Amino acid sequence: MKNTIQKVETEETAIKAWVEGRMVFVELTDGRIIGFPSDRFPILKKASEDELKKVELRLNGFALRWEELDEDITVNGIVQGRFPLAPVH
């Protein structure tokens, strides 16, 4: 009988989210901090800095939510670099 090791993929979860300027940051449960420019998402690109700062963690850290903007972004999507808009240089 062969011993096989299966890699179990888990979705990333966040314990904290915040905004500095137009950059959105998330701290993951494994200690990493990931940031991305808000301009990579159409709704966030149009938002004011005050609106951006109202980010909340939802779904036990699996998603970011901006209630006033009606915008949800998965933490896993951020970690995997799935952004709808190209970076602005």
C-alpha positions in Angstrom: 0.0 0.0 0.0 1.3 3.4 -1.0 1.3 6.3 1.3 0.0 9.4 -0.5 0.1 12.9 0.8 -2.8 15.1 -0.4 -2.4 18.8 -0.4 -5.5 20.3 1.1 -6.1 23.8 -0.3 -7.8 26.2 2.0 -9.1 29.6 1.3 -7.2 32.5 2.8 -8.9 34.4 5.6 -8.2 37.9 6.9 -8.2 39.1 10.5 -7.9 42.8 9.7 -8.6 45.2 6.8 -7.8 48.8 6.4 -7.1 51.6 3.9 -4.2 54.0 3.6 -4.7 56.6 0.9 -6.1 54.6 -2.0 -4.4 51.3 -1.0 -6.4 48.5 0.6 -4.6 46.2 3.0 -5.5 42.9 4.6 -3.7 41.0 7.3 -4.1 37.2 6.8 -4.4 34.6 9.6 -0.9 33.4 8.6 0.6 36.8 9.4 1.1 38.1 5.8 -0.1 41.5 4.9 -1.2 42.1 1.4 -2.1 45.4 -0.2 -3.6 46.4 -3.5 -4.5 49.7 -5.2 -8.3 50.3 -5.0 -8.2 51.4 -8.6 -8.0 47.8 -9.6 -11.8 47.5 -9.0 -14.3 49.6 -10.9 -16.5 50.5 -7.9 -13.6 51.3 -5.6 -11.9 53.3 -8.3 -14.8 55.8 -8.3 -15.1 55.9 -4.4 -13.8 58.7 -2.3 -11.1 58.1 0.3 -13.7 58.4 3.0 -15.8 55.8 1.4 -12.8 53.5 1.0 -12.0 53.7 4.6 -15.3 52.1 5.6 -14.1 48.6 4.7 -15.3 45.8 6.9 -14.5 42.1 7.1 -17.3 39.8 6.4 -18.0 36.0 6.2 -15.6 35.2 9.0 -12.7 37.0 7.2 -13.3 35.5 3.8 -14.5 38.7 2.2 -14.2 42.5 2.4 -17.3 44.6 2.3 -18.0 48.3 1.6 -21.7 48.7 2.6 -22.2 52.2 1.2 -20.7 51.2 -2.1 -22.4 47.8 -2.2 -19.1 46.1 -3.0 -17.8 42.7 -1.9 -14.3 41.3 -2.7 -13.1 37.9 -1.7 -9.9 37.6 0.3 -8.9 34.6 -1.8 -9.3 36.6 -5.0 -7.0 39.2 -3.7 -4.4 36.7 -2.6 -4.6 35.1 -6.1 -4.3 38.5 -7.8 -7.6 38.3 -9.5 -8.3 42.0 -10.3 -10.8 43.2 -12.9 -8.8 46.2 -14.0 -5.2 46.5 -15.2 -2.7 48.3 -13.0 -2.3 52.0 -13.7 1.3 53.1 -14.2 
